[in-house]
């Protein structure tokens, strides 16, 4: 068992896996760019699904869609494994091995494992939109013992995550994870897309979590509609199209930040 654990630790800390894992951030960045573009189109009356499923479906529709999806799946799966390794065995630098960083690694491992699973489902021809998936999960949880409590806790957790994103954006704490350029214009761009992106991503998560809580309290699972439903609900508010357009620009900024992170992440 110890030998197997040593092998797993060595693999998780390998530079080769770290390089492949960077591509996972690039994939997430590309998907956020697509989500932002779709959201911008929604703001002015065009169709589309402004969520991960909608973005993956657009990739799948390309001439080389299957190849793209398999490459994206591999990158996200590698990033999930790398983050799981960081959470389990620690980082290369002893100063990085704080409980908060390990918990963050667990969260990122779960997120990218879920993203890899979503991409794989489309690769296998079984993909479905996130609105249906969110409602199905909500219905399942409502039927479970203490399901309403679980849903409220889930929604609150998503909202807290949103607050964390906003705080990270305002405080610029994400900069510690990057090797920022010494050129001032480039450094300002790297930091700027991070600030705008993190704040906007946080707002989007707050909206998603709020809909989950509302669906739980009202016992109306159809109101838990994920990111796409949250953005559509935002569009129906006063000045909604303009608010949605602003969020769309922010999501595009977050996508650009993730592409920056893929290239400049400290490992």
N, C-alpha and C positions, 0 to 999 in steps of 0.2 A: 504493500500500500504506500509506504514511504517513497519507494522508487517511482511509483506512478505519480505521486504528488509532486516529486521533484521534476519529473518530465513535464507535467502540466504547467508548473511554475516557470520552467525554462521556456516553454513554448509561448506562454502568455507574455513574457518579457522580451521575446525575440524582436529584433528590429524589423525583420521581414513582416511579421504580423502587424507591427505598428504602422508600417508603410501602407500595407493593404487596408488597415483600419481607417487611415486618413481618407481613403476613397469613400468610406461610409458617410463622412461629413459632407463630402462633395455631392453624393447622391441626395442626401437630405437637403442640401442647398438647392440643388436642381429642382427637387419637388416643391420646395417653398417658393421658388421663382415661378413655377407653373401655377401654384395655388394663388399667388399674388396676382398673376395675369388674369386668371379666371375670375377672381374676386373683382378685379377692376372692370372686367366685362359685365359682370353681374350688376355692378353699380349703375350701369347705363343701359340696362334692359336686355342684355344678351344672355344666352343660356350657358349651362355648364355646372359642374359640381366643384365647388371651391374647397376641396379637402384632399387628403392623401389619395383616396381611391380615384378621385377625378383626375389627379395629376398622373397617377400610375396608368390609368386607362389611356391618357393621351400618349404616354410613352409606348404603350402596347400597340397603339394604332399606327405607329411609324413603320416604314418599310422594313427596318431591321429591329422591330419591336421585341421579338423573342430573345434576340442576342442582348439587347439593352437590358431587358428585365432580368435575365440570368446574371449579367454583370452587376447590376444594382443589388440583386439578392445576395450575391457573394460578398460584395463590399459591406453591406449592412450586417450580414451574419458575422463577418470578421470583426467589425467594430463592436458588436454585441459581445463576442467572445473576449476581445481585448479588454473591454471595460469590466467584464466579469472577472477576468484574471487580475485586473488592478484592484478590484474590490476584495478578492480572496487572498491574493498573495502580496499585494502592496505595489507601490510605484518604485521606479528605479531610484529616485531620490528619497532619502529618508524623511526629508522635511515635508514631502507631499503626503506622507502616510498619516493624515489626520482622519478622525472618524467622519467628519463632514465630507471630506473628499471621497472616502470609500463609500459612503451612503449615496453620494452623487453618482459614483460609478455604477452602483447597483441600479439606480433609477435610469441611467442612460443605457445600461445593458438591457433592461426591460423594454425601454422605448424602441431601441434599434432591433431587438428580437421581434417585437410586434410589427415593426416596419418591414423587416425581412419576411415575416409570415404573410403580410398583406401582399407584398410583391410576388411571393411564391404562389399565392392563391390565384393571382391574375395570370401568372406563367402557366399554371395548370388548367386555366380556363374556368376557374370557380370563383372569380372575384365578384364582389358585390359592393354597392355604394355604402359609404360610411353612415349615411342617415339610417338605412335599414339595420346595419350592424349595431349602431348605438341604441336604437329602439329595441332590438332583439335582446341585447345585453341587459337593458333596463327591465324588460319584461321578465327575464330569467331571474334577476336579482329580486324583483318584487315578489316572486313566488317562493323565494327562499325564506327560511326562518329569520326574523329580524331584517327582512329585505329592505324595508323603508329606511331603517337606521343605517344599513350598509350603503344605500344609495346616497343618503344625505352626507355620510362620511366621505364617500367617493367624490361627490360634488364639491364638498368643502376642501378636500385634498387637492383637487384640480385648481380651485380658486387660490389656495395657498401657494401652489406652484406658480400660478400667474403672478401673484404678488412678489414672489422670489425673483421671477424674471424681470419684473419692473424695477425692483431694487437693484438688481445686478446691472441693468441698463443705466440707471441714474448714477450709481456709484462707480460704474465702469470697472467692476471687479473682474470681468471677463478678460481684461487686458493681461492679467497675470498669467493666463494660460497660453498667451501668444508671444511669438518672437516678432515684435513690431519692427517695421522698417525704420532705419535711421533717417530716411528722407521724409521731411516734414509733410509734404502734400500726400504721400502714400500713407504715412502714419495717421494723418487726419481722416483719410478715407476709411482706413481699417477701423479706427475708433468710431467714426461717425455712423457707419452702417451697423456697427455693434450696438451703439446706444439706441438708435431708432428701431433696429430689429428686435432687440430684447424687450423694449418697452411695448412695442406693438404685439409681439408674441405673448407677452404677459396679459395684455388686454384681451386678446383672443381667447386665452385659457380661462380668464375670469368669466367671459361670456359663456363658454362651454360649460364650466362648472356651475354657473348660475342656472342654466337650463336643466342640468341634471337635478339640482336641488328642487327647482320648481316642479319638475316631473314627479319627483318622489313625494313632495308635500301634497300635490294635487292628485296623486295616483293616476297620472296621465302619461304613460310611457312614450306616447307619440310626440311629446314635447321635448324629449331628450334626443336631439337630432345631430349631435356632433358639431364640428366646425362649420360645415356648410349651412346647417340650419341656423346656427348662431349668427353667421354673417347675413343670411337672408332676413333674420329677425331685426338685425341692425338696420338693414336697408328700409324697413317699414317705419322707422322712427322719424321724427321731424328732422329734416336735413339729412335723412338716411343715406341717399346716394353719395353725398359728399363725404359723410363719415366713413362709409364703406370704401370709397375711393382712397381715403387717407390710410385706412387699415391695409388696403391692398398694397399701397406703396411701401408701408412698413414691413409687410410680409416679404415683399421683393427685397427690401434692405436686409432682412434677416437671412434670406437665401444667399445674398451676396456675402454676408458675414460668414456664413457656414463654408462658403467656397474659400474665403480668406483663411478661415480656421483650418481647413483641410491642408492648406499649404504652409501655414506658419505655426501650427500647434507645437508646443513644447512637449517632448516625450522623454 
